[in-house]
Amino acid sequence: MTQTAPLVRDFLDRLANLREQAMHAATTVETTGELTQVRRRFLGRSGELLGLRRTIGAFSSADRRVVGAALGDAQSELERTLARREEQLLESEPALTGPFDVTLPGLPVSGGSGGLHPTTQLMYDLNDAFTALNFEVYEGAEISSELYEFDHLNFPADHPARESMDTYWLTGSETATGPRRLCLRPHLTGASIRYMREHEPPFRFVYPGRVYRNESTDARHERAFYQYEVLIVDRHVPLAAGKFLVDTVLDTVFGRHVVTRMRTGFFPFVEPGFEIDMLCQVCGGQGCRTCHQVGWLEVMPGGAPHPNVLRAGGLDPDEWTGCYVNIGLDRLVMMRYGIDDVRLMHSGDLRFLTQFA
């Protein structure tokens, strides 16, 4: 050893003494509560072993390897001993203290009976509304590929949505292309290609589900959220059918007439495209943080399927046309119940969720 050998010996002696104390305490405790105190005393943030570790910086690099290894061995041994003792105590420690009267009635469940999440409830309501209009409900896979989510939907090769700053690509497939480049679906529209390839037109169907975007969260945006997409394909589908369909659905969901407006929009998978805004139901159009003080909230983009999309689905665009409507389900829930922050719906906060039970 170096000239610091006396210092190393002193450290190892202190460690041996501390190790003996810790092992004795860990093997003699009688309750899990006492065991927690022992773990906190020796392994906690302010524990004695951590305090000893802080003195290692005073040693030379060669001596640090010696004392560091000894300290690591002691810590590992103590963790194993604590784990074994915890198993013993959990098996032997009574679950209840004191006498237990089996004739006593059970405790009532707090919060009453359970209920559906507001997003789930609205999804079911929309399913009922569309089923009544002879639509089929379809489900697609949450793990998809670049082929279905971008290539088949007419996205240019350099479109920014293909980048990892927007789409969650699965590890190991980032450098692949087409069907081998896997991702969490960033939208529902790719499922429409799968449906078109599996069915014979004409058809009308809806496909609800969760989608994923790599973006910052705020009152209006989440990384994982719900959409509800609608597609009609027939020989003659006027674009005005989309507006009529949206108004009918909104009136059904809210139980009253909802003011909407239709404006031009651009999306690679539709031509022409539109955006449908609804009057903010939180502030009544006066302006709030939910609608960014403008009084309107974008809820349903859509349009006629682009000819390239119909071809990808195995259909002849000269024979078939249609209409997409993509509903932002979480935003519609916010409007229905007057919720001003979408993050509340994904928080798991029972104080919020029990309001809908």
C-alpha positions in Angstrom: 0.0 0.0 0.0 1.0 3.7 -0.3 1.9 6.0 2.5 -1.8 6.5 3.2 -2.0 2.9 4.5 -2.8 4.0 8.1 -5.7 6.1 6.7 -7.0 3.1 4.7 -6.7 0.8 7.8 -8.6 3.3 9.8 -11.4 3.5 7.2 -11.6 -0.3 7.0 -11.8 -0.6 10.8 -14.6 2.0 10.9 -16.4 0.2 8.1 -16.1 -3.2 9.8 -17.5 -1.7 13.0 -20.4 -0.1 11.1 -21.0 -3.3 9.2 -21.3 -5.3 12.4 -23.8 -2.8 13.8 -25.9 -2.8 10.7 -26.0 -6.6 10.4 -26.9 -7.0 14.0 -29.7 -4.5 13.7 -31.0 -6.0 10.5 -31.2 -9.5 11.9 -32.8 -8.7 15.3 -35.6 -6.3 14.3 -39.1 -7.7 15.1 -41.3 -5.6 12.8 -41.3 -4.2 9.3 -41.5 -0.7 10.8 -38.3 -1.3 12.7 -36.7 -2.7 9.5 -37.5 0.5 7.7 -35.8 2.5 10.4 -32.7 0.3 10.1 -32.6 0.7 6.3 -33.0 4.5 6.6 -30.3 4.7 9.3 -27.6 2.8 7.3 -28.6 3.1 3.6 -30.7 6.3 3.5 -29.7 9.6 2.0 -28.4 10.7 5.4 -27.4 7.1 6.3 -24.1 6.2 8.0 -22.8 4.2 5.1 -23.4 7.1 2.7 -21.6 9.4 5.2 -18.6 7.0 5.1 -18.7 7.1 1.3 -18.3 10.8 1.3 -14.8 10.5 2.9 -13.5 8.4 0.0 -12.4 11.6 -1.9 -9.5 12.0 0.5 -7.8 8.9 -0.7 -5.5 8.4 -3.7 -6.9 6.8 -6.8 -5.3 3.4 -5.9 -6.6 3.5 -2.3 -10.0 4.6 -3.5 -10.4 1.3 -5.4 -9.6 -0.6 -2.2 -11.9 1.2 0.1 -14.6 1.6 -2.5 -14.8 -2.1 -3.2 -15.0 -2.8 0.6 -17.8 -0.3 1.0 -19.7 -1.7 -2.0 -19.4 -5.2 -0.6 -20.7 -4.1 2.8 -23.6 -2.2 1.3 -24.6 -5.2 -1.0 -24.4 -7.6 2.0 -26.6 -5.4 4.1 -29.2 -5.0 1.3 -29.4 -8.7 0.9 -29.8 -9.2 4.6 -32.5 -6.6 4.9 -34.4 -8.2 2.0 -34.2 -11.6 3.6 -35.4 -10.3 6.9 -38.2 -8.4 5.3 -39.5 -11.6 3.7 -39.3 -13.4 7.1 -41.3 -10.6 8.8 -43.9 -10.4 6.1 -44.6 -14.1 6.4 -44.7 -14.1 10.2 -46.0 -10.6 11.1 -49.7 -10.6 11.8 -51.7 -8.5 9.3 -53.9 -7.1 12.1 -53.1 -6.0 15.6 -55.5 -6.8 18.3 -58.6 -9.0 18.3 -60.7 -9.1 15.1 -64.4 -9.5 15.3 -65.6 -11.3 12.2 -69.2 -10.3 12.9 -68.5 -6.6 12.3 -69.9 -5.2 9.0 -67.4 -4.3 6.3 -66.3 -0.7 5.6 -68.1 1.1 2.8 -66.1 1.7 -0.4 -65.3 5.4 -0.5 -66.5 7.4 -3.5 -69.5 5.1 -4.3 -69.6 2.9 -7.3 -67.1 3.1 -10.1 -67.8 4.7 -13.4 -66.4 5.2 -16.9 -63.7 7.7 -17.7 -65.3 10.7 -19.5 -63.3 10.0 -22.6 -64.5 6.4 -22.7 -68.0 7.5 -22.1 -67.9 9.9 -25.0 -66.4 7.2 -27.2 -69.3 4.9 -26.4 -71.8 7.7 -27.1 -70.2 8.4 -30.5 -70.2 4.7 -31.3 -73.9 4.6 -30.5 -74.6 7.7 -32.7 -72.6 6.3 -35.7 -74.0 2.8 -35.3 -77.4 4.3 -35.6 -76.3 5.8 -38.9 -75.2 2.3 -40.1 -71.5 2.8 -39.5 -69.2 -0.1 -38.5 -66.8 0.4 -35.6 -63.3 -0.7 -36.4 -60.1 -1.0 -34.3 -56.5 -0.8 -35.6 -53.1 -1.6 -34.1 -51.3 1.0 -31.9 -47.9 -0.2 -33.2 -47.8 0.6 -36.9 -45.1 1.4 -39.5 -43.9 4.2 -41.7 -45.6 2.5 -44.7 -49.1 2.8 -43.3 -48.7 6.0 -41.3 -46.9 8.1 -43.9 -46.1 6.4 -47.3 -49.6 5.2 -48.0 -51.1 8.5 -46.8 -49.2 10.6 -49.4 -46.8 12.2 -46.9 -43.7 13.5 -48.7 -40.4 11.9 -47.9 -39.1 15.1 -46.2 -42.3 15.8 -44.3 -41.4 16.9 -40.7 -44.0 14.6 -39.2 -41.7 11.7 -40.1 -39.0 13.0 -37.7 -38.5 11.8 -34.2 -39.3 15.2 -32.9 -42.9 14.4 -33.8 -43.2 10.6 -34.0 -42.2 7.9 -31.6 -40.1 5.4 -33.6 -39.4 2.1 -32.0 -35.9 1.4 -30.9 -34.0 -0.8 -33.5 -36.0 0.3 -36.5 -35.0 4.0 -36.7 -32.8 3.5 -39.7 -35.2 1.2 -41.6 -37.8 2.3 -44.1 -41.3 1.5 -45.1 -42.9 -1.6 -43.3 -39.7 -2.3 -41.3 -39.7 1.1 -39.7 -42.0 0.7 -36.7 -43.7 3.5 -34.6 -46.4 4.2 -32.2 -49.2 5.5 -34.5 -49.2 9.3 -34.5 -52.7 9.4 -35.9 -55.6 7.0 -36.7 -55.6 7.6 -40.5 -53.3 4.7 -41.3 -56.0 2.3 -40.0 -58.2 3.4 -42.9 -55.8 1.9 -45.4 -55.9 -1.4 -43.6 -59.7 -1.3 -43.6 -60.0 -0.5 -47.3 -57.7 -3.4 -48.1 -59.8 -5.8 -46.0 -63.3 -4.7 -47.2 -65.2 -4.2 -50.5 -66.6 -0.7 -51.1 -68.8 1.1 -50.6 -68.4 1.4 -46.8 -68.7 3.7 -43.9 -66.9 3.1 -40.6 -65.4 4.8 -37.5 -62.2 3.8 -35.8 -61.6 5.3 -32.3 -58.3 4.9 -30.4 -55.3 6.4 -28.7 -52.4 8.0 -30.6 -49.0 9.3 -29.7 -47.1 12.4 -30.5 -43.6 13.5 -29.3 -44.6 17.0 -28.1 -44.7 19.2 -25.0 -47.8 19.0 -22.8 -49.9 22.0 -22.0 -53.6 22.7 -21.3 -54.5 21.6 -24.9 -51.9 19.0 -25.8 -50.8 15.6 -24.5 -48.2 13.1 -25.7 -50.9 10.3 -25.7 -54.4 11.3 -26.5 -57.6 9.9 -28.1 -58.9 10.5 -31.6 -62.0 9.3 -33.3 -61.9 9.0 -37.1 -64.7 8.6 -39.6 -64.5 7.6 -43.2 -67.2 7.2 -45.9 -66.3 5.8 -49.3 -68.9 5.6 -52.1 -69.2 6.5 -55.7 -70.6 10.0 -55.1 -69.8 11.7 -51.7 -70.2 15.5 -51.7 -67.8 17.4 -49.5 -70.7 19.1 -47.8 -71.6 15.7 -46.3 -68.6 16.1 -43.9 -70.0 19.3 -42.5 -73.5 17.9 -42.2 -72.2 14.7 -40.6 -70.1 16.7 -38.0 -73.1 19.0 -37.1 -75.3 16.0 -36.7 -72.8 14.2 -34.4 -72.1 17.3 -32.3 -75.8 18.0 -31.8 -76.3 14.4 -30.7 -73.4 14.4 -28.3 -74.2 17.7 -26.7 -77.9 17.4 -26.8 -78.2 20.9 -28.4 -77.2 22.8 -31.5 -73.4 23.5 -31.5 -72.2 26.4 -33.6 -69.4 25.3 -36.0 -67.5 26.8 -38.9 -65.7 25.2 -41.8 -62.5 26.6 -43.3 -59.9 25.4 -45.7 -57.2 23.1 -44.4 -54.3 21.1 -45.9 -53.3 17.6 -45.0 -51.3 15.2 -47.3 -54.0 12.5 -47.2 -56.9 14.6 -48.4 -57.7 16.8 -51.4 -59.5 19.1 -50.8 -59.1 19.4 -47.1 -61.0 21.3 -44.4 -60.9 22.3 -40.8 -64.0 22.4 -38.6 -64.0 24.6 -35.5 -66.6 24.6 -32.8 -67.6 27.5 -30.6 -65.7 27.1 -27.3 -68.1 25.5 -24.9 -65.9 26.4 -21.9 -66.2 30.2 -22.3 -69.1 30.4 -24.8 -66.9 32.1 -27.4 -65.7 34.9 -25.1 -62.1 33.6 -25.0 -60.3 31.5 -22.4 -57.0 29.6 -22.1 -58.6 26.5 -23.6 -59.3 28.2 -26.9 -56.3 30.5 -26.6 -58.6 33.5 -26.2 -60.0 33.3 -29.7 -63.4 31.7 -28.8 -63.1 28.8 -31.3 -61.5 25.4 -30.9 -60.3 23.2 -33.8 -61.8 19.8 -33.3 -62.3 18.1 -36.6 -60.0 18.3 -39.6 -60.9 16.2 -42.7 -61.6 16.2 -46.4 -61.9 13.9 -49.4 -59.4 11.1 -49.5 -56.5 11.9 -51.8 -56.3 9.8 -55.0 -53.0 8.3 -53.9 -54.6 7.3 -50.6 -57.4 5.5 -52.4 -54.9 3.7 -54.6 -52.9 2.6 -51.5 -56.2 1.2 -50.2 -56.7 -0.8 -53.4 -59.5 1.5 -54.8 -59.8 3.3 -58.2 -60.0 7.0 -57.5 -61.8 7.5 -60.8 -64.6 5.3 -59.5 -64.6 6.0 -55.8 -64.5 9.0 -53.6 -65.2 9.7 -49.9 -64.9 11.9 -46.9 -62.6 11.8 -43.8 -63.5 13.4 -40.5 -61.0 13.2 -37.7 -62.4 14.1 -34.2 -60.1 15.2 -31.4 -61.9 13.1 -28.8 -60.1 14.6 -25.7 -60.9 18.1 -26.9 -64.6 17.2 -27.4 -64.7 15.8 -23.8 -63.3 19.2 -22.6 -66.1 21.0 -24.4 -68.7 18.6 -23.2 -67.9 18.9 -19.5 -66.3 22.4 -19.4 -62.8 21.1 -18.6 -60.1 23.7 -19.2 -57.0 21.4 -19.0 -56.6 18.2 -21.0 -53.9 17.0 -18.5 -56.5 16.4 -15.8 -58.0 13.6 -17.9 -54.7 11.7 -17.9 -53.6 12.5 -14.3 -55.3 9.6 -12.5 -56.5 12.1 -9.9 -59.5 10.5 -8.2 -60.7 13.9 -7.1 -61.3 14.7 -10.8 -62.4 11.2 -12.0 -65.0 10.6 -9.3 -67.0 13.6 -10.6 -67.9 11.4 -13.6 -68.7 8.2 -11.6 
